[in-house]
Amino acid sequence: MSRYFAGDIDNQWRRVQDLIKTQLQTNSMIVSLWGQYRESNTAVHTTIDKVQPLLEAPMVFNTQADVKAALDRTKVRAPIHYILRVTKDEIRT
């Protein structure tokens, strides 16, 4: 009878260890995703801070060149892979 009880305790302990391991992996993923969110959030706020003066500036255009210059100032340069959002694997299929 004591062997069965000891085996049952061992099985329960393994289950507890597996649950702890799974929870640690989940928490690790959450921490990683939170870090990515923080980086992205910082980038968005940096971009907003850069364009805020443009939004508050008076928009008076006397010539087509003024319009083009204003448009060029508002363009945000993004890496091509963000614009295309295509990977090599997606191209092949």
Secondary structure, 3 states (H helix, E strand, C coil): CHHHHHHHHHHHHHHHHHHHHHHHHHHHHHHHHHHHHHHHHHHHHHHHHHHHHHHHCCCCCCCHHHHHHHHHHHCCCCCHHHHHCCCHHHHHC
